[in-house]
Amino acid sequence: MNWKTLSHMPRREYEELQNRKLRAFLRYQIFPYHPYYKRLFRAKSIDVYDIKTTDDLQKIPFTSKGDIAPTTDDPRKYTDFVLQPDETSLKKYAPKTKLLKMLLKGLLRGKDAAKHDVVYEYKPVHMHFTTGRTALPTPFLYTSYDMDLFKEGASRLFDVINVNPDYIGVSAFPYAPHMAFWLAYHAAMKMMITGLHTGGGKIMGTPNIIRAIERMKANFVVAIPGYGYHLFREAAEQKRDFSSVKIVVFGGERVAPGFKEKVHEFLKSMGASDVKLLSTYASTETKCGWVECRDDSGYHTYPDFEFIETIDPKTGERVGEGEEGEVVYTALDWRGSVVLRYRTGDITREGMLYDTCECGRTVPRIGGTIHRTSDFKEFNLSKIKGTLVNLNAFYPTLSGCKSIVEWQVEIRKKNNDPFETDEIIVYVTPQKGTHDVEKEISALLLKEMEVTPNEIIFLPLQELVERLGVDTELKERRLVDLRPKL
């Protein structure tokens, strides 16, 4: 559907669209061709014809990462979530209009032409990976049909942030089979924007990326927050001219207000005084990403691609509009790997927003304050000194501290004894001219996280950057957990 029309469609109309797409998707794609859900529906006596609206989705059990992620015993577990039609099932379940179209094409242009349509729609041609500590990397597969949807979603993302087709862009996302790099790449290609896709510091190197932004007079830059911060800080220290930069988009991690203030200061010192700093939200399982149109607007979703609900993470019950809850994703129009009622593990404080945004778009928005438990599964809620601590909170707390240039947190056992108490060590590079930084950090962590570090160690900037792996790792090593697994 035309995005300009859809993004301004009244709520009643796009909800009707979602209901129609849901019914067709379940009847003609999921039940016939999806191994996992076909078994689930039969085991739970779920009749797909009883699911007529998105409210009826509550009849379907949730899906979680544990249902999909391959294990050593079952390394191909993920294939159960890939649509797998064959000639028999296509003839049995495909809509009559689709079968007639294939038949006519076969008669007029030969069997290969009809076969091409099936291959286009269902044969996997691309994949992204999600990783976790308790399972093997999980591939999510895209068909050619999916890739066209993916490109459309990528261009919508750029439309939401009002990227001018005449802009020049630089992507500093790391080159890898992860969504961020490919979203930026395909968005620029579909909108025919001049762009340089650097692969990040590990591939092109930070000095070369800085020179490229300056010499190309780039208008927008996209990057993972930690690396973007490093990139702009380095450029500011070199007194580069970034006056052409108008938009910076961060993807992969939530950014705190204090973090944005620091980046604004870097950019302002380089001549870019009126820059929009925006965030994206995505996960591998959703197969596309969303962006805010302005600071704290919420992430604009695509109601023809998906239905998103928010639930109480403890009870599994849906919460009301604008209420805090866990983001649950249901696909409405993908092939390849497909999930229904997928629990992301991500909590949005503002819930789902349905009012008309200030930008005029009416599509549902995911509240922008997201606690992303899925991003750092290795560092989920852990016992430290007998206190339950959300380790993800280190990011906004320390990144927003103006007295710190860079930081890293290390968690270990006292004397390396697995039965001893936990210790928190904070490595920092303080800003020049600051005083009592150690006291400030201790007070800040006690106030925000109710923990006090055992030790705060000051390191030269270059040494800390090397510890973080800013130019060598896919993501910088902000949280290092050295505790042995018992």
Sequence and secondary structure as in RCSB ss.txt:
>XXXX:A:sequence
MNWKTLSHMPRREYEELQNRKLRAFLRYQIFPYHPYYKRLFRAKSIDVYDIKTTDDLQKIPFTSKGDIAPTTDDP
RKYTDFVLQPDETSLKKYAPKTKLLKMLLKGLLRGKDAAKHDVVYEYKPVHMHFTTGRTALPTPFLYTSYDMDLF
KEGASRLFDVINVNPDYIGVSAFPYAPHMAFWLAYHAAMKMMITGLHTGGGKIMGTPNIIRAIERMKANFVVAIP
GYGYHLFREAAEQKRDFSSVKIVVFGGERVAPGFKEKVHEFLKSMGASDVKLLSTYASTETKCGWVECRDDSGYH
TYPDFEFIETIDPKTGERVGEGEEGEVVYTALDWRGSVVLRYRTGDITREGMLYDTCECGRTVPRIGGTIHRTSD
FKEFNLSKIKGTLVNLNAFYPTLSGCKSIVEWQVEIRKKNNDPFETDEIIVYVTPQKGTHDVEKEISALLLKEME
VTPNEIIFLPLQELVERLGVDTELKERRLVDLRPKL
>XXXX:A:secstr
  HHHHTT  HHHHHHHHHHHHHHHIIIIIHHH HHHHHHHHHTT  GGG  SGGGGGGS  B HHHHS  SS T
TGGGGGB    HHHHHHHS HHHHHHHHHHHHHH HHHHHHHHHHHHSEEEEEEE  SSS  EEEEEEHHHHHHH
HHHHHHHHHHTT  TT EEEE    SSSHHHHHHHHHHHHTT EEEE   TTTT HHHHHHHHHHHT SEEEE H
HHHHHHHHHHHHTT   TT  EEEE SS   HHHHHHHHHHHHHTT  S EEEEEEE GGGSSEEEESSTTS EE
  TTTEEEEEE TTT  B  TT  EEEEEEESS  SB  SSEEEEEEESS EE S  TTS  S EE S EEETTT
TGGGSEEEETTEEEEGGGHHHHHHT TTEEEEEEEEEEGGG TTS EEEEEEEEE TT   HHHHHHHHHHHHHS
   SEEEE  HHHHHHHHTTTTSSS   EEE     
